[in-house]
Amino acid sequence: MLRLLVVLFAAFCSFNVIASPVNINTADVKTIGEALSGIGQKKAEAIVKYRETKGEFKTVEDLVNVDGIGVKTVEKIKNDVLLSDAAAVADQKTDKKIDEKTDKQIEEKTK
C-alpha cells in the first residue's frame, strides 16, 4: 500500500515537471490555471482579462502588471510561459530551410 502511494505521489509530482509551457497570449483561463504553478482560476482570469483589454504580452515580465501577480510569481513561472507558438516558429524556420534548399537545387539545375 505504501509503495502504491509513493508511486502515485511521484507520478503526480512528475506531471508538473514535464508539463509543457503555455502561450499566455492565446491560452484560455483553464489552460493557464492548470499549466502554471501558483496560478489558479482567479489569476488566470486576470491574465486573460488583461490580455483582452491591453493586448498581447510583449515580455513575460509584463505579467507583473496583472492584478494579483508579482515579481516572485513571474520568476517562478517564467520558464513555463510562452509568448508565441513555438511550434509555429519552428515550422517557419524549417520551411525557410526547405525553401532555401529547393531554390539552390533549382538554381543548380538551370546552370
matplotlib code that plots the C-alpha trace (Angstrom):
import matplotlib.pyplot as plt

x = [0.0, 2.8, 4.6, 1.4, 1.1, 4.8, 4.3, 1.2, 2.8, 5.9, 3.6, 1.7, 4.9, 6.4, 3.3, 4.3, 7.9, 7.1, 4.1, 4.6, 4.9, 1.8, 1.3, -0.3, -1.2, -3.5, -4.4, -7.7, -8.3, -8.5, -5.2, -3.3, -4.6, -3.7, -0.3, 1.3, 2.3, 0.9, -1.7, -5.2, -8.5, -8.6, -5.1, -5.7, -8.9, -6.9, -4.3, -6.9, -8.8, -5.6, -4.7, -8.1, -8.1, -4.4, -3.4, -0.8, 2.0, 5.3, 7.5, 7.0, 7.8, 4.6, 2.7, 3.6, 1.0, -1.7, -3.6, -2.5, 0.7, 4.0, 7.7, 8.1, 5.3, 6.7, 10.2, 8.6, 6.7, 8.8, 10.3, 6.8, 5.5, 5.5, 4.6, 4.1, 3.5, 6.9, 5.8, 4.8, 8.2, 9.9, 7.8, 8.6, 12.4, 12.0, 10.0, 12.7, 15.5, 13.5, 12.8, 16.4, 17.5, 14.9, 15.9, 19.6, 18.7, 16.6, 19.5, 22.0, 19.7, 19.3, 23.0]
y = [0.0, 2.4, 1.6, 2.4, 5.8, 6.6, 5.7, 7.8, 10.8, 10.5, 10.4, 13.4, 15.4, 14.5, 15.9, 19.4, 18.8, 17.6, 19.9, 21.8, 25.6, 27.6, 30.5, 33.2, 35.2, 32.5, 30.1, 30.1, 30.5, 26.8, 26.1, 28.9, 27.9, 24.3, 24.7, 27.4, 26.7, 29.2, 30.5, 29.5, 30.3, 33.9, 34.8, 33.0, 35.0, 38.2, 37.3, 36.7, 39.9, 41.9, 40.4, 41.2, 44.8, 45.7, 43.4, 40.7, 40.4, 41.5, 40.1, 37.6, 40.4, 42.2, 39.8, 41.9, 44.4, 41.9, 42.2, 39.6, 38.7, 39.9, 39.6, 36.4, 34.7, 35.8, 34.5, 31.2, 30.6, 32.4, 29.1, 27.7, 30.8, 31.3, 34.5, 32.9, 29.4, 27.7, 25.1, 27.7, 29.4, 26.1, 25.3, 28.7, 28.1, 24.6, 25.9, 28.6, 26.0, 23.8, 26.8, 27.8, 24.2, 24.0, 27.3, 26.2, 22.9, 24.7, 27.2, 24.3, 22.5, 25.6, 26.2]
z = [0.0, 0.9, -2.3, -4.3, -2.5, -3.3, -7.0, -7.2, -5.5, -7.8, -10.8, -9.6, -9.0, -12.3, -14.1, -13.1, -14.1, -17.6, -18.2, -21.4, -21.5, -22.1, -24.5, -22.4, -25.5, -26.8, -23.9, -22.2, -18.5, -17.8, -19.6, -17.9, -14.5, -14.9, -16.6, -14.4, -10.8, -8.4, -10.9, -10.0, -11.5, -10.3, -11.5, -14.8, -15.3, -14.6, -17.1, -19.8, -18.9, -19.0, -22.4, -23.8, -22.7, -23.1, -25.9, -26.1, -23.6, -25.2, -22.4, -19.6, -17.2, -18.4, -16.2, -13.1, -14.5, -13.9, -10.6, -8.1, -9.9, -8.5, -9.3, -7.3, -9.2, -12.5, -11.5, -10.5, -13.8, -16.4, -17.8, -18.3, -20.2, -24.0, -25.8, -29.2, -30.6, -30.5, -33.0, -35.5, -35.1, -35.6, -38.6, -40.2, -39.7, -41.2, -44.1, -44.8, -44.8, -47.2, -49.5, -49.5, -50.3, -53.1, -54.5, -54.6, -56.3, -58.9, -59.5, -60.0, -62.4, -64.6, -65.0]

ax = plt.figure().add_subplot(projection="3d")
ax.plot(x, y, z, "-o")
ax.set_aspect("equal")
plt.show()
